[in-house]
Amino acid sequence: MANIISDETMEYVGILAKLELSEEEKEQAKSDMGKMLDYIDKLNELDTSNVEPMSHVFPVNNVFREDVVTNGDDRENILKNAPGVKEGAFKVPKTVE
């Protein structure tokens, strides 16, 4: 394991993450973090010069439709559902004095 995490680094990470770890948990976390860094080092050994960078595993296309009005101005039918109508708008009972 080439990546050894110091006690100071673990304390700092604990402060940033607002964690209170026991000594046993700190040792386990140090070991886990070291393994993660070793794995990253191993991945960095791969030749990715012919691999196109991508931001998503699957191709991302615009899935949104055009914003087109389909029902138009249907005020007459809409106002048929109103409890009351005044000057072409819904008329409802007063709720605030």
MDAnalysis code that builds the backbone (N, CA, C; Angstrom):
import MDAnalysis as mda
import numpy as np

u = mda.Universe.empty(291, n_residues=97, atom_resindex=np.repeat(np.arange(97), 3), trajectory=True)
u.add_TopologyAttr("name", ["N", "CA", "C"] * 97)
u.add_TopologyAttr("resid", np.arange(1, 98))
u.add_TopologyAttr("resname", ["MET", "ALA", "ASN", "ILE", "ILE", "SER", "ASP", "GLU", "THR", "MET", "GLU", "TYR", "VAL", "GLY", "ILE", "LEU", "ALA", "LYS", "LEU", "GLU", "LEU", "SER", "GLU", "GLU", "GLU", "LYS", "GLU", "GLN", "ALA", "LYS", "SER", "ASP", "MET", "GLY", "LYS", "MET", "LEU", "ASP", "TYR", "ILE", "ASP", "LYS", "LEU", "ASN", "GLU", "LEU", "ASP", "THR", "SER", "ASN", "VAL", "GLU", "PRO", "MET", "SER", "HIS", "VAL", "PHE", "PRO", "VAL", "ASN", "ASN", "VAL", "PHE", "ARG", "GLU", "ASP", "VAL", "VAL", "THR", "ASN", "GLY", "ASP", "ASP", "ARG", "GLU", "ASN", "ILE", "LEU", "LYS", "ASN", "ALA", "PRO", "GLY", "VAL", "LYS", "GLU", "GLY", "ALA", "PHE", "LYS", "VAL", "PRO", "LYS", "THR", "VAL", "GLU"])
u.atoms.positions = np.array([
    [0.856, -1.169, 0.000],
    [0.000, 0.000, 0.000],
    [0.900, 1.230, 0.000],
    [0.985, 1.885, -1.159],
    [1.869, 3.039, -1.306],
    [1.276, 4.295, -0.686],
    [-0.022, 4.376, -0.638],
    [-0.684, 5.563, -0.107],
    [-1.014, 5.347, 1.368],
    [-0.257, 5.996, 2.216],
    [-0.480, 5.875, 3.653],
    [-1.068, 7.195, 4.137],
    [-2.198, 7.116, 4.792],
    [-2.890, 8.291, 5.290],
    [-2.381, 8.586, 6.697],
    [-1.997, 9.822, 6.935],
    [-1.465, 10.180, 8.259],
    [-2.610, 10.408, 9.245],
    [-2.253, 10.382, 10.530],
    [-3.247, 10.646, 11.574],
    [-3.788, 12.069, 11.455],
    [-2.915, 13.020, 11.080],
    [-3.348, 14.403, 10.928],
    [-4.370, 14.534, 9.810],
    [-4.145, 13.807, 8.721],
    [-5.094, 13.838, 7.606],
    [-6.431, 13.271, 8.037],
    [-6.411, 12.188, 8.794],
    [-7.659, 11.586, 9.273],
    [-8.395, 12.534, 10.203],
    [-7.660, 13.236, 11.061],
    [-8.284, 14.211, 11.964],
    [-8.944, 15.322, 11.151],
    [-8.235, 15.802, 10.126],
    [-8.740, 16.878, 9.286],
    [-9.998, 16.432, 8.538],
    [-9.971, 15.233, 7.975],
    [-11.133, 14.701, 7.262],
    [-12.303, 14.537, 8.227],
    [-12.024, 14.079, 9.433],
    [-13.066, 13.940, 10.439],
    [-13.705, 15.276, 10.788],
    [-12.892, 16.319, 10.878],
    [-13.413, 17.661, 11.171],
    [-14.275, 18.154, 10.010],
    [-13.782, 17.976, 8.790],
    [-14.543, 18.422, 7.614],
    [-15.871, 17.684, 7.489],
    [-15.853, 16.383, 7.792],
    [-17.064, 15.571, 7.670],
    [-17.923, 15.631, 8.926],
    [-17.433, 16.337, 9.951],
    [-18.140, 16.456, 11.223],
    [-18.451, 15.080, 11.800],
    [-17.415, 14.242, 11.820],
    [-17.539, 12.883, 12.355],
    [-16.704, 12.749, 13.615],
    [-17.230, 12.021, 14.550],
    [-16.463, 11.666, 15.729],
    [-16.197, 10.169, 15.631],
    [-14.950, 9.829, 15.332],
    [-14.585, 8.431, 15.129],
    [-13.755, 7.932, 16.303],
    [-13.990, 6.669, 16.660],
    [-13.150, 6.043, 17.679],
    [-11.804, 5.720, 17.037],
    [-10.824, 5.372, 17.854],
    [-9.497, 5.040, 17.321],
    [-9.583, 3.867, 16.350],
    [-10.424, 2.898, 16.672],
    [-10.592, 1.732, 15.798],
    [-11.208, 2.143, 14.455],
    [-12.199, 3.024, 14.507],
    [-12.837, 3.509, 13.274],
    [-11.867, 4.350, 12.456],
    [-11.028, 5.132, 13.115],
    [-10.028, 5.929, 12.398],
    [-9.045, 5.029, 11.667],
    [-8.601, 3.967, 12.331],
    [-7.657, 3.038, 11.695],
    [-8.296, 2.356, 10.496],
    [-9.557, 1.948, 10.645],
    [-10.270, 1.309, 9.532],
    [-10.451, 2.295, 8.381],
    [-10.807, 3.539, 8.695],
    [-10.987, 4.563, 7.667],
    [-9.660, 4.852, 6.962],
    [-8.572, 4.911, 7.710],
    [-7.251, 5.134, 7.102],
    [-6.925, 4.014, 6.127],
    [-7.208, 2.794, 6.534],
    [-6.949, 1.639, 5.673],
    [-7.808, 1.714, 4.410],
    [-9.093, 2.009, 4.573],
    [-10.003, 2.097, 3.427],
    [-9.592, 3.209, 2.471],
    [-9.232, 4.369, 3.019],
    [-8.814, 5.483, 2.165],
    [-7.533, 5.144, 1.414],
    [-6.624, 4.474, 2.083],
    [-5.391, 4.056, 1.419],
    [-5.673, 3.113, 0.266],
    [-6.602, 2.170, 0.480],
    [-6.970, 1.227, -0.590],
    [-7.607, 1.961, -1.767],
    [-8.443, 2.968, -1.453],
    [-9.071, 3.748, -2.534],
    [-8.012, 4.480, -3.356],
    [-7.051, 5.091, -2.677],
    [-5.993, 5.821, -3.391],
    [-5.120, 4.878, -4.200],
    [-4.849, 3.689, -3.661],
    [-4.096, 2.692, -4.425],
    [-4.844, 2.298, -5.689],
    [-6.149, 2.126, -5.572],
    [-6.958, 1.760, -6.737],
    [-6.934, 2.877, -7.780],
    [-7.008, 4.116, -7.328],
    [-6.935, 5.250, -8.256],
    [-5.584, 5.266, -8.958],
    [-4.505, 4.993, -8.213],
    [-3.183, 4.919, -8.828],
    [-3.147, 3.827, -9.892],
    [-3.776, 2.699, -9.613],
    [-3.818, 1.596, -10.571],
    [-4.587, 2.016, -11.825],
    [-5.701, 2.731, -11.642],
    [-6.463, 3.205, -12.798],
    [-5.661, 4.210, -13.616],
    [-4.842, 5.007, -12.959],
    [-4.034, 5.997, -13.676],
    [-2.976, 5.354, -14.559],
    [-2.680, 4.079, -14.345],
    [-1.713, 3.373, -15.178],
    [-2.296, 3.008, -16.547],
    [-3.614, 3.018, -16.677],
    [-4.253, 2.640, -17.933],
    [-4.006, 3.676, -19.016],
    [-3.847, 3.198, -20.251],
    [-3.674, 4.089, -21.395],
    [-5.055, 4.493, -21.898],
    [-5.406, 5.734, -21.694],
    [-6.711, 6.240, -22.124],
    [-6.567, 7.281, -23.232],
    [-5.438, 7.281, -23.918],
    [-5.193, 8.305, -24.936],
    [-6.165, 8.195, -26.109],
    [-6.680, 7.002, -26.414],
    [-7.604, 6.832, -27.542],
    [-9.062, 6.746, -27.084],
    [-9.334, 7.112, -25.846],
    [-10.696, 7.059, -25.318],
    [-11.267, 8.470, -25.313],
    [-12.424, 8.612, -25.939],
    [-13.060, 9.928, -26.004],
    [-13.658, 10.272, -24.641],
    [-13.391, 11.468, -24.137],
    [-13.981, 11.869, -22.854],
    [-15.498, 11.935, -22.955],
    [-16.157, 11.583, -21.864],
    [-17.616, 11.645, -21.862],
    [-18.104, 12.094, -20.496],
    [-19.280, 12.675, -20.484],
    [-19.848, 13.132, -19.216],
    [-20.920, 12.187, -18.712],
    [-21.351, 11.244, -19.567],
    [-22.408, 10.322, -19.181],
    [-22.176, 8.996, -19.896],
    [-22.563, 7.919, -19.258],
    [-22.349, 6.594, -19.836],
    [-23.201, 6.399, -21.083],
    [-24.438, 6.882, -21.044],
    [-25.342, 6.742, -22.172],
    [-25.387, 8.039, -22.954],
    [-25.657, 7.950, -24.262],
    [-25.773, 9.194, -25.031],
    [-26.954, 10.013, -24.515],
    [-26.721, 11.291, -24.321],
    [-27.750, 12.163, -23.777],
    [-28.301, 13.020, -24.907],
    [-29.603, 12.934, -25.106],
    [-30.267, 13.734, -26.122],
    [-31.295, 14.622, -25.438],
    [-31.673, 15.694, -26.107],
    [-32.708, 16.556, -25.579],
    [-34.034, 15.802, -25.659],
    [-34.604, 15.511, -24.499],
    [-35.843, 14.741, -24.457],
    [-37.066, 15.633, -24.298],
    [-36.862, 16.929, -24.271],
    [-37.970, 17.848, -24.106],
    [-38.592, 18.171, -25.449],
    [-39.902, 18.280, -25.474],
    [-40.599, 18.641, -26.697],
    [-40.648, 20.160, -26.817],
    [-40.967, 20.625, -27.982],
    [-41.149, 22.055, -28.182],
    [-42.324, 22.515, -27.328],
    [-42.233, 23.708, -26.804],
    [-43.294, 24.264, -25.992],
    [-44.301, 24.937, -26.918],
    [-45.287, 24.148, -27.343],
    [-46.283, 24.623, -28.295],
    [-47.650, 24.552, -27.635],
    [-48.415, 25.622, -27.740],
    [-49.767, 25.643, -27.190],
    [-50.648, 24.749, -28.049],
    [-51.323, 23.793, -27.397],
    [-52.165, 22.866, -28.162],
    [-53.648, 23.104, -27.944],
    [-54.020, 23.691, -26.795],
    [-55.439, 23.880, -26.540],
    [-55.909, 25.303, -26.833],
    [-55.000, 26.200, -27.095],
    [-55.351, 27.554, -27.501],
    [-56.220, 28.293, -26.497],
    [-56.951, 29.273, -26.993],
    [-57.811, 30.094, -26.138],
    [-59.184, 29.437, -26.065],
    [-59.394, 28.647, -25.034],
    [-60.643, 27.919, -24.860],
    [-61.371, 28.438, -23.626],
    [-61.389, 29.763, -23.480],
    [-61.931, 30.399, -22.292],
    [-63.385, 30.005, -22.032],
    [-64.166, 29.901, -23.072],
    [-65.591, 29.591, -22.898],
    [-65.782, 28.256, -22.181],
    [-65.094, 27.220, -22.637],
    [-65.234, 25.896, -22.013],
    [-64.629, 25.860, -20.612],
    [-63.540, 26.583, -20.414],
    [-62.899, 26.601, -19.095],
    [-63.814, 27.262, -18.082],
    [-64.440, 28.356, -18.474],
    [-65.307, 29.080, -17.545],
    [-66.603, 28.338, -17.239],
    [-66.942, 27.315, -18.031],
    [-68.117, 26.501, -17.727],
    [-67.945, 25.769, -16.400],
    [-66.704, 25.519, -15.975],
    [-66.422, 24.825, -14.719],
    [-66.342, 25.768, -13.525],
    [-66.410, 27.058, -13.772],
    [-66.256, 28.039, -12.699],
    [-67.509, 28.089, -11.827],
    [-67.335, 28.303, -10.512],
    [-68.503, 28.456, -9.645],
    [-69.251, 29.755, -9.957],
    [-68.548, 30.722, -10.488],
    [-69.155, 31.984, -10.896],
    [-68.225, 32.697, -11.856],
    [-68.766, 33.554, -12.704],
    [-67.947, 34.244, -13.700],
    [-68.201, 35.744, -13.575],
    [-67.096, 36.508, -13.639],
    [-67.209, 37.968, -13.628],
    [-66.168, 38.531, -14.589],
    [-66.603, 39.239, -15.593],
    [-65.731, 39.872, -16.586],
    [-64.755, 38.886, -17.211],
    [-65.221, 37.691, -17.543],
    [-64.407, 36.690, -18.225],
    [-63.398, 35.989, -17.343],
    [-63.600, 36.024, -16.007],
    [-62.666, 35.368, -15.087],
    [-63.461, 34.596, -14.034],
    [-62.772, 33.709, -13.325],
    [-63.405, 32.972, -12.238],
    [-63.809, 33.944, -11.137],
    [-65.001, 33.759, -10.608],
    [-65.453, 34.547, -9.465],
    [-65.612, 33.569, -8.298],
    [-64.875, 33.841, -7.225],
    [-64.898, 32.967, -6.057],
    [-65.240, 33.786, -4.831],
    [-65.690, 33.121, -3.762],
    [-66.007, 33.862, -2.549],
    [-64.765, 34.541, -1.969],
    [-64.958, 35.666, -1.349],
    [-63.880, 36.431, -0.720],
    [-63.333, 35.607, 0.455],
    [-62.015, 35.518, 0.560],
    [-61.408, 34.724, 1.620],
    [-60.630, 35.572, 2.624],
    [-60.314, 36.822, 2.270],
    [-59.551, 37.698, 3.164],
    [-60.359, 38.964, 3.402],
    [-60.443, 39.364, 4.654],
    [-61.182, 40.580, 4.993],
    [-60.271, 41.785, 4.892],
])
